[in-house]
Amino acid sequence: MFENEGLHFAVGYCGSSTIWAPWLGYKTALKILEDPASRSYFDTDPPESIPFCQGKPWFLPMLMTGYHLSDWWQGRS
């Protein structure tokens, strides 16, 4: 959980969102209300920015096309 420019984020569930999302949402709400009970092991600083990635991620359409082609190639048998 972190805050950046006034926005609060509860991210990084790594496949276990059904378990963690309600609890981290609750903790994030407490953080917004400035309740001391909001502190948890999941409090962190905002992640570092990705070098050379400013604004809209222009490279994602190319990556998605590559994944679609890979799926098509593997599923054609």
DAQUI-V799288 format. One record per helix or strand of 2 or more residues. SS is the DSSP state (2 for helix, 1 for strand). FROM is the first residue (numbers start at 1). TO is the last residue. If there is no record, write none. Layout:
ss/from/to
SS/FROM/TO
SS/FROM/TO
This chain:
ss/from/to
1/2/4
1/7/9
2/17/32
2/36/38
2/60/75
